[in-house]
Amino acid sequence: MEYADLSDFLRKRREALQPEDVGMPRGRRRRTPGLRREEVASLASMSTDYYSRLEGGRGPQPSVEMLGAIARALRLTLDERDHLFVLAGHGTPPRTTRACHVDPGMLRIMDRLHDTPALLLNRCGETVAQTPAHVAFAGEQTNYDGMERSEAYRWFVHPESRALYRDPELSKHSRLLVSMLRAVVTADGPKSYAASIARTLQELSPEFAAIWDTHEVVPPHSQTKRFQHPVVGELELYCEVIDNRDQQQTLIIFTAEPGSESAERLELLAVLGSQQLLTAEN
């Protein structure tokens, strides 16, 4: 682990970012060039003390998960992320189809959607980033381990993950998740991580197995979806899907018809999301 080079790299990347680059207000009394250490720590969901010790060359070797969070917080490119991992003594991470690194351009889009429910998924259906409004809408989805990181796994193994959905969205979403997973298995082959998820779900979920056996490739997909949120009630939302082919990730954005009850309820969710973020930072 190259402590001096790691410290210098983190500091230089932090100082190169402005608050506006990460969706933060500048404030009036800003003397530090670029972001403050506590702001990077907040973006990476870690304590300010931990990040400060790491940047100061005093901390222990950070885990792969911590480095990934720091890379996203500092808006590193894929090459810069690889450099960070090498400096921290982990070597260059493999660039697999389960990539959890988020392109800085995609993060800039999400920064401007802070009041809109939006999430970024990799090809295995793992959430790699959420807006605060989406956390308020659907809960935190980036803190799972193993196969539970996959939305398909949680959907078919943990019924509580379906709390927002009502029929007919329930059955439609089940078919959509199976179809999406099948597409990845077909592309990546029987020895892929996606295939291991599919095999596990066939053993654990009779519902998944039954849908899988239909071999449905592209199920009917409605862009307007109805949800039942436990706090704000019923929501009718438009689902926009944007694919990032280079990163093999998908951005999903939920919006409501302007002036509708759903739009008012989304505004309330945005406030809830901001309050949750402030609570987490304190």
FINUSE-563084 format. One record per atom (N, C-alpha, C): residue in one letter; x, y, z. Coordinates in pm, whole numbers, padded with zeros to 5 digits, always signed. Layout:
N
AXYZ ...
This chain:
282
M+00084-00120+00000 M+00000+00000+00000 M+00088+00124+00000 E+00070+00211-00100 E+00151+00331-00115 E+00084+00448-00042 Y+00115+00462+00087 Y+00045+00561+00169 Y+00061+00703+00115 A+00184+00742+00083 A+00208+00880+00039 A+00137+00908-00093 D+00150+00817-00189 D+00086+00837-00319 D-00066+00832-00308 L-00116+00740-00224 L-00262+00731-00204 L-00315+00860-00144 S-00246+00912-00042 S-00287+01036+00022 S-00288+01151-00079 D-00183+01160-00159 D-00173+01268-00256 D-00281+01257-00363 F-00306+01135-00409 F-00408+01113-00513 F-00546+01152-00462 L-00581+01108-00341 L-00713+01140-00285 L-00729+01291-00268 R-00624+01356-00217 R-00633+01500-00194 R-00649+01576-00325 K-00570+01537-00427 K-00576+01608-00555 K-00713+01589-00622 R-00767+01469-00613 R-00899+01444-00675 R-01009+01519-00598 R-00996+01525-00466 R-01095+01599-00385 R-01091+01747-00418 E-00971+01803-00427 E-00958+01946-00454 E-01001+01982-00596 A-01002+01884-00686 A-01042+01911-00825 A-01193+01917-00841 L-01267+01870-00741 L-01414+01871-00748 L-01470+01995-00682 Q-01575+02050-00740 Q-01650+02159-00681 Q-01783+02107-00628 P-01843+02173-00529 P-01972+02126-00476 P-02077+02106-00584 E-02077+02196-00683 E-02175+02185-00790 E-02157+02057-00871 D-02036+02002-00873 D-02008+01880-00949 D-02076+01758-00889 V-02109+01766-00760 V-02168+01650-00691 V-02307+01682-00637 G-02366+01790-00685 G-02502+01823-00644 G-02514+01885-00507 M-02406+01945-00456 M-02408+02006-00323 M-02408+02159-00336 P-02471+02230-00240 P-02466+02376-00242 P-02327+02425-00205 R-02285+02537-00262 R-02151+02588-00235 R-02142+02653-00097 G-02245+02724-00057 G-02237+02795+00070 G-02156+02923+00057 R-02156+03004+00160 R-02092+03135+00154 R-01949+03134+00204 R-01919+03052+00303 R-01786+03056+00364 R-01707+02932+00325 R-01658+02932+00205 R-01580+02817+00156 R-01440+02863+00123 R-01345+02823+00207 R-01206+02858+00185 R-01127+02742+00126 T-01173+02618+00152 T-01103+02501+00103 T-01122+02488-00048 P-01014+02467-00123 P-01031+02442-00268 P-01101+02309-00290 G-01199+02310-00376 G-01271+02185-00403 G-01362+02145-00289 L-01382+02016-00274 L-01470+01964-00169 L-01397+01958-00036 R-01475+01962+00072 R-01420+01939+00204 R-01413+01788+00229 R-01329+01749+00323 R-01317+01606+00355 R-01449+01549+00405 E-01519+01627+00486 E-01646+01576+00539 E-01750+01559+00429 E-01739+01637+00323 E-01833+01622+00211 E-01805+01494+00134 V-01678+01463+00113 V-01643+01336+00047 V-01688+01219+00133 A-01666+01229+00263 A-01706+01122+00353 A-01857+01100+00347 S-01933+01208+00342 S-02078+01197+00333 S-02120+01130+00204 L-02058+01169+00093 L-02091+01109-00037 L-02057+00960-00040 A-01953+00921+00034 A-01910+00781+00036 A-01975+00702+00148 S-02064+00766+00227 S-02134+00700+00338 S-02036+00641+00440 M-01936+00719+00478 M-01841+00676+00579 M-01815+00793+00674 S-01750+00766+00785 S-01726+00872+00882 S-01618+00967+00831 T-01630+01093+00872 T-01529+01192+00834 T-01393+01155+00890 D-01390+01100+01013 D-01263+01062+01075 D-01194+00954+00993 Y-01271+00855+00946 Y-01211+00747+00868 Y-01150+00802+00740 Y-01227+00882+00666 Y-01174+00935+00541 Y-01055+01027+00565 S-01062+01109+00669 S-00953+01202+00698 S-00824+01127+00729 R-00835+01018+00806 R-00716+00939+00836 R-00660+00873+00711 L-00749+00828+00624 L-00705+00764+00501 L-00634+00864+00410 E-00692+00982+00393 E-00629+01083+00309 E-00501+01135+00372 G-00497+01133+00505 G-00378+01178+00575 G-00268+01074+00583 G-00292+00956+00526 G-00189+00852+00526 G-00175+00783+00659 R-00281+00786+00740 R-00270+00727+00874 R-00363+00606+00892 G-00455+00586+00803 G-00556+00483+00824 G-00509+00345+00783 P-00587+00243+00821 P-00558+00106+00779 P-00591+00088+00631 Q-00551-00024+00575 Q-00581-00049+00434 Q-00732-00057+00415 P-00788+00025+00327 P-00933+00024+00306 P-00976-00102+00230 S-01099-00144+00256 S-01154-00261+00188 S-01189-00225+00043 V-01215-00327-00037 V-01257-00307-00174 V-01388-00227-00178 E-01480-00258-00084 E-01608-00187-00079 E-01588-00039-00048 M-01497-00010+00047 M-01469+00128+00082 M-01410+00204-00037 L-01318+00139-00107 L-01255+00204-00223 L-01357+00232-00333 G-01449+00138-00353 G-01553+00161-00453 G-01640+00280-00417 A-01672+00294-00287 A-01753+00407-00242 A-01677+00539-00259 I-01548+00538-00229 I-01467+00659-00246 I-01454+00696-00393 A-01438+00595-00479 A-01428+00621-00623 A-01554+00688-00675 R-01670+00643-00627 R-01795+00706-00670 R-01807+00846-00614 A-01768+00864-00486 A-01778+00996-00424 A-01690+01098-00496 L-01572+01056-00540 L-01478+01146-00606 L-01499+01153-00757 R-01604+01083-00805 R-01639+01086-00947 R-01520+01042-01034 L-01453+00935-00994 L-01337+00887-01068 L-01379+00816-01196 T-01299+00832-01298 T-01319+00753-01419 T-01278+00609-01389 L-01304+00519-01482 L-01270+00379-01460 L-01119+00361-01446 D-01041+00433-01525 D-00895+00424-01514 D-00846+00481-01381 E-00907+00591-01337 E-00870+00649-01207 E-00907+00555-01094 R-01022+00488-01106 R-01060+00391-01004 R-00958+00278-00996 D-00916+00228-01111 D-00815+00121-01112 D-00686+00168-01044 H-00646+00292-01071 H-00526+00348-01010 H-00542+00356-00858 L-00659+00394-00811 L-00686+00402-00668 L-00672+00264-00603 F-00726+00162-00667 F-00716+00026-00612 F-00571-00020-00603 V-00493+00011-00704 V-00352-00029-00703 V-00277+00043-00591 L-00300+00173-00575 L-00234+00249-00468 L-00269+00193-00331 A-00392+00144-00317 A-00437+00091-00188 A-00396-00054-00165 G-00322-00111-00261 G-00269-00245-00240 G-00360-00359-00278 H-00466-00332-00355 H-00559-00437-00393 H-00540-00485-00536 G-00458-00417-00614 G-00443-00454-00754 G-00561-00405-00835 T-00549-00414-00966 T-00655-00367-01054 T-00775-00460-01047 P-00894-00407-01014 P-01013-00493-01007 P-01055-00539-01145 P-01111-00659-01157 P-01157-00707-01288 P-01274-00624-01338 R-01277-00599-01468 R-01386-00524-01528 R-01489-00624-01581 T-01574-00670-01491 T-01670-00774-01524 T-01805-00713-01558 T-01899-00801-01599 T-02034-00754-01631 T-02110-00715-01505 R-02056-00742-01387 R-02120-00700-01262 R-02064-00566-01216 A-02008-00490-01307 A-01939-00367-01271 A-02024-00279-01181 C-01964-00236-01070 C-02034-00148-00976 C-01978-00007-00981 H-01877+00015-01065 H-01825+00150-01080 H-01922+00231-01166 V-01947+00354-01123 V-02043+00440-01193 V-01967+00546-01271 D-01997+00559-01398 D-01936+00660-01481 D-01966+00799-01424 P-01865+00888-01417 P-01888+01023-01362 P-02001+01097-01431 G-02014+01079-01563 G-02123+01145-01635 G-02259+01099-01586 M-02273+00969-01559 M-02399+00917-01508 M-02426+00970-01368 L-02321+00982-01287 L-02339+01037-01153 L-02381+01183-01159 R-02329+01257-01256 R-02370+01397-01268 R-02519+01408-01303 I-02567+01314-01384 I-02710+01313-01414 I-02789+01287-01286 M-02744+01188-01207 M-02816+01155-01084 M-02809+01268-00982 D-02698+01341-00979 D-02687+01455-00888 D-02796+01558-00915 R-02836+01571-01040 R-02938+01669-01078 R-03078+01612-01064 L-03088+01488-01020 L-03217+01424-00998 L-03240+01399-00850 H-03179+01482-00764 H-03185+01455-00620 H-03328+01454-00566 D-03420+01526-00634 D-03558+01530-00587 D-03648+01435-00667 T-03587+01345-00745 T-03660+01251-00829 T-03616+01109-00798 P-03707+01015-00779 P-03666+00876-00756 P-03595+00821-00880 A-03470+00782-00862 A-03392+00726-00972 A-03288+00631-00915 L-03262+00522-00986 L-03160+00427-00943 L-03083+00376-01063 L-02961+00331-01035 L-02875+00278-01140 L-02847+00131-01111 L-02876+00045-01210 L-02859-00099-01195 L-02749-00150-01288 N-02673-00250-01240 N-02583-00317-01334 N-02657-00433-01400 R-02588-00510-01481 R-02656-00611-01563 R-02717-00723-01480 C-02667-00744-01359 C-02723-00848-01273 C-02834-00796-01183 G-02880-00674-01210 G-02990-00619-01131 G-02948-00573-00993 E-02821-00540-00976 E-02772-00491-00848 E-02772-00338-00850 T-02829-00276-00748 T-02834-00131-00741 T-02697-00077-00703 V-02639+00006-00788 V-02507+00063-00761 V-02516+00209-00718 A-02630+00274-00739 A-02648+00412-00695 A-02797+00444-00689 Q-02835+00530-00594 Q-02973+00577-00579 Q-02972+00726-00549 T-03076+00795-00591 T-03096+00932-00546 T-03161+00929-00407 P-03147+01037-00328 P-03213+01040-00197 P-03364+01018-00208 A-03426+01071-00314 A-03570+01053-00332 A-03605+00907-00355 H-03516+00833-00422 H-03544+00691-00444 H-03527+00612-00315 V-03433+00652-00232 V-03419+00586-00101 V-03546+00606-00020 A-03602+00728-00025 A-03728+00754+00046 A-03843+00676-00017 F-03835+00653-00146 F-03941+00583-00219 F-03936+00432-00196 A-03817+00373-00209 A-03807+00227-00208 A-03713+00171-00102 G-03650+00258-00023 G-03557+00210+00078 G-03416+00196+00023 E-03320+00186+00113 E-03180+00170+00074 E-03158+00034+00007 Q-03098+00034-00110 Q-03079-00090-00185 Q-02934-00118-00220 T-02843-00040-00168 T-02702-00059-00203 T-02622-00128-00093 N-02688-00168+00014 N-02615-00221+00130 N-02631-00371+00148 Y-02668-00444+00043 Y-02683-00589+00052 Y-02553-00658+00016 D-02542-00785+00055 D-02424-00865+00023 D-02464-00989-00056 G-02368-01044-00129 G-02391-01169-00201 G-02504-01157-00302 M-02575-01268-00319 M-02684-01269-00417 M-02799-01177-00379 E-02807-01140-00251 E-02914-01049-00208 E-02900-00911-00272 R-02785-00881-00329 R-02769-00754-00399 R-02854-00751-00525 S-02888-00867-00578 S-02969-00874-00700 S-03116-00852-00667 E-03180-00762-00740 E-03322-00737-00719 E-03404-00863-00744 A-03366-00941-00846 A-03440-01064-00876 A-03434-01161-00760 Y-03318-01173-00699 Y-03305-01265-00584 Y-03395-01220-00470 R-03389-01091-00435 R-03470-01042-00324 R-03619-01056-00356 W-03656-01030-00481 W-03796-01034-00520 W-03857-01173-00500 F-03783-01275-00536 F-03837-01411-00531 F-03808-01483-00400 V-03712-01434-00322 V-03677-01502-00197 V-03732-01429-00076 H-03741-01296-00084 H-03788-01216+00029 H-03914-01141-00011 P-04032-01193+00022 P-04159-01132-00020 P-04176-00986+00022 E-04110-00947+00132 E-04125-00809+00180 E-04071-00708+00079 S-03985-00753-00012 S-03930-00662-00113 S-04036-00617-00213 R-04153-00679-00211 R-04260-00645-00306 R-04361-00546-00247 A-04330-00488-00133 A-04428-00409-00059 A-04486-00293-00140 L-04411-00235-00231 L-04460-00120-00308 L-04557-00159-00419 Y-04559-00284-00457 Y-04630-00326-00577 Y-04768-00385-00545 R-04860-00364-00637 R-04993-00424-00632 R-05023-00485-00769 D-05112-00583-00772 D-05152-00639-00901 D-05217-00531-00987 P-05196-00529-01117 P-05123-00631-01195 P-04972-00609-01203 E-04920-00505-01135 E-04777-00479-01143 E-04694-00592-01084 L-04748-00661-00983 L-04673-00771-00921 L-04634-00877-01023 S-04733-00929-01093 S-04704-01036-01189 S-04621-00985-01306 K-04646-00863-01351 K-04568-00807-01462 K-04421-00794-01424 H-04398-00746-01301 H-04259-00725-01260 H-04187-00858-01241 S-04257-00959-01193 S-04196-01092-01180 S-04147-01141-01315 R-04232-01129-01416 R-04196-01175-01550 R-04082-01092-01609 L-04085-00961-01581 L-03981-00874-01633 L-03845-00910-01573 L-03840-00935-01442 L-03714-00968-01377 L-03657-01100-01430 V-03743-01198-01450 V-03697-01327-01502 V-03643-01310-01644 S-03714-01233-01726 S-03671-01210-01863 S-03538-01139-01868 M-03518-01038-01784 M-03392-00965-01781 M-03277-01055-01739 L-03302-01139-01637 L-03197-01229-01591 L-03164-01332-01700 R-03267-01383-01769 R-03243-01480-01875 R-03156-01420-01986 A-03178-01294-02020 A-03099-01229-02125 A-02952-01225-02087 V-02922-01197-01960 V-02783-01190-01916 V-02722-01330-01913 V-02799-01429-01866 V-02750-01567-01864 V-02717-01614-02005 T-02804-01582-02099 T-02783-01622-02238 T-02656-01559-02294 A-02634-01431-02262 A-02517-01360-02314 A-02388-01404-02245 D-02394-01431-02114 D-02272-01459-02037 D-02240-01607-02023 G-02337-01692-02047 G-02309-01836-02045 G-02343-01904-01913 P-02342-02039-01913 P-02384-02117-01795 P-02290-02109-01676 K-02167-02060-01696 K-02073-02050-01584 K-02068-01909-01525 S-02155-01823-01571 S-02155-01684-01527 S-02221-01668-01390 Y-02198-01551-01331 Y-02261-01520-01202 Y-02412-01513-01217 A-02458-01457-01329 A-02603-01450-01354 A-02664-01589-01357 A-02594-01684-01419 A-02644-01822-01426 A-02653-01884-01288 S-02558-01853-01201 S-02563-01907-01065 S-02682-01851-00988 I-02716-01725-01013 I-02836-01668-00951 I-02960-01741-01001 A-02967-01764-01132 A-03084-01832-01189 A-03099-01973-01133 R-02988-02046-01123 R-02996-02183-01069 R-03041-02181-00924 T-02991-02087-00847 T-03030-02078-00705 T-03178-02046-00692 L-03227-01953-00774 L-03367-01916-00767 L-03458-02030-00814 Q-03413-02109-00908 Q-03493-02223-00950 Q-03512-02323-00836 E-03413-02330-00749 E-03421-02421-00634 E-03504-02361-00520 L-03496-02230-00503 L-03559-02166-00387 L-03701-02118-00413 S-03734-02087-00538 S-03863-02023-00566 S-03940-02099-00674 P-04049-02166-00637 P-04133-02231-00738 P-04190-02130-00839 E-04218-02008-00792 E-04269-01905-00884 E-04165-01872-00989 F-04040-01851-00947 F-03935-01822-01043 F-03918-01937-01141 A-03917-02060-01089 A-03898-02176-01175 A-04008-02187-01280 A-04132-02159-01239 A-04244-02168-01332 A-04233-02064-01443 I-04196-01941-01406 I-04182-01836-01507 I-04061-01865-01597 W-03954-01913-01538 W-03834-01947-01615 W-03865-02053-01721 D-03948-02150-01685 D-03981-02258-01778 D-04063-02211-01897 T-04131-02095-01886 T-04207-02045-02001 T-04116-01992-02111 H-03990-01964-02076 H-03890-01915-02171 H-03939-01788-02243 E-04003-01700-02166 E-04050-01573-02222 E-03932-01478-02235 V-03915-01422-02353 V-03799-01338-02378 V-03827-01191-02347 V-03934-01137-02402 V-03968-00997-02379 V-04111-00987-02330 P-04135-00980-02199 P-04272-00972-02148 P-04332-00834-02173 P-04466-00823-02169 P-04528-00691-02182 P-04478-00598-02072 H-04440-00477-02111 H-04381-00384-02015 H-04450-00249-02025 S-04517-00210-01919 S-04589-00081-01918 S-04497+00028-01864 Q-04498+00143-01930 Q-04416+00254-01884 Q-04481+00328-01768 T-04611+00316-01753 T-04681+00377-01640 T-04709+00268-01536 K-04664+00293-01412 K-04675+00192-01308 K-04744+00251-01185 R-04817+00166-01115 R-04885+00207-00993 R-04815+00144-00872 F-04794+00226-00770 F-04731+00180-00647 F-04815+00222-00527 Q-04795+00154-00416 Q-04861+00189-00291 Q-04753+00213-00186 H-04721+00340-00165 H-04615+00375-00071 H-04670+00380+00072 P-04598+00328+00170 P-04650+00322+00307 P-04671+00458+00373 V-04606+00563+00322 V-04616+00695+00384 V-04706+00789+00303 V-04683+00800+00172 V-04756+00898+00092 V-04874+00838+00016 G-04888+00707+00019 G-05004+00644-00045 G-04981+00607-00189 E-05089+00606-00268 E-05083+00557-00406 E-05008+00653-00497 L-04925+00595-00583 L-04847+00674-00678 L-04862+00614-00817 E-04891+00696-00915 E-04890+00654-01054 E-04772+00723-01121 L-04672+00645-01158 L-04546+00702-01204 L-04510+00653-01343 Y-04443+00741-01417 Y-04391+00707-01548 Y-04248+00660-01531 C-04215+00546-01590 C-04085+00484-01574 C-04002+00504-01701 E-03897+00582-01690 E-03806+00606-01802 E-03679+00524-01782 V-03637+00452-01885 V-03519+00365-01877 V-03412+00415-01974 I-03292+00440-01920 I-03180+00488-02001 I-03064+00391-01986 D-03018+00334-02096 D-02909+00237-02094 D-02776+00305-02120 N-02677+00272-02038 N-02539+00315-02060 N-02464+00194-02114 R-02447+00188-02243 R-02389+00069-02305 R-02243+00049-02270 D-02168+00158-02255 D-02026+00146-02222 D-02007+00080-02085 Q-02086+00123-01987 Q-02075+00068-01852 Q-02166-00053-01831 Q-02252-00081-01928 Q-02349-00190-01918 Q-02434-00174-01791 Q-02483-00053-01773 Q-02568-00020-01660 Q-02694+00051-01710 T-02798+00049-01628 T-02927+00105-01667 T-02976+00204-01562 L-03009+00324-01605 L-03065+00425-01517 L-03217+00423-01531 I-03285+00410-01418 I-03432+00408-01417 I-03481+00530-01340 I-03565+00610-01404 I-03614+00735-01346 I-03766+00730-01337 F-03820+00767-01221 F-03964+00768-01200 F-04012+00913-01190 T-04108+00948-01273 T-04165+01082-01270 T-04318+01072-01267 A-04383+01184-01234 A-04530+01188-01228 A-04583+01298-01319 E-04707+01284-01360 E-04772+01386-01442 E-04777+01518-01365 P-04725+01627-01423 P-04725+01756-01353 P-04865+01796-01308 G-04876+01844-01184 G-05003+01888-01129 G-05091+01777-01074 S-05048+01652-01087 S-05129+01540-01038 S-05104+01516-00889 E-05192+01436-00828 E-05172+01399-00687 E-05041+01324-00669 S-05008+01241-00767 S-04881+01167-00759 S-04762+01263-00759 A-04771+01371-00836 A-04663+01470-00839 A-04646+01536-00702 E-04758+01569-00637 E-04753+01628-00504 E-04693+01532-00403 R-04728+01405-00417 R-04676+01305-00325 R-04527+01280-00349 L-04484+01291-00474 L-04341+01279-00503 L-04263+01394-00441 E-04322+01514-00442 E-04257+01628-00379 E-04239+01603-00230 L-04339+01542-00167 L-04329+01509-00026 L-04218+01406-00005 L-04208+01308-00094 L-04102+01208-00084 L-03964+01272-00097 A-03953+01372-00184 A-03825+01441-00201 A-03784+01508-00071 V-03881+01568+00000 V-03854+01629+00130 V-03810+01523+00230 L-03879+01410+00230 L-03842+01300+00320 L-03701+01251+00291 G-03667+01242+00162 G-03534+01198+00125 G-03427+01293+00173 S-03452+01423+00163 S-03357+01523+00211 S-03340+01515+00361 Q-03449+01493+00433 Q-03442+01481+00578 Q-03364+01357+00619 Q-03383+01246+00548 Q-03309+01124+00577 Q-03160+01144+00555 L-03125+01217+00446 L-02984+01243+00415 L-02921+01328+00524 L-02991+01431+00571 L-02937+01516+00677 L-02920+01438+00806 T-03016+01349+00837 T-03006+01266+00957 T-02886+01174+00950 A-02863+01115+00831 A-02750+01024+00814 A-02617+01098+00831 E-02612+01223+00782 E-02488+01300+00791 E-02457+01341+00934 N-02564+01363+01014 N-02545+01399+01154 N-02532+01277+01240 
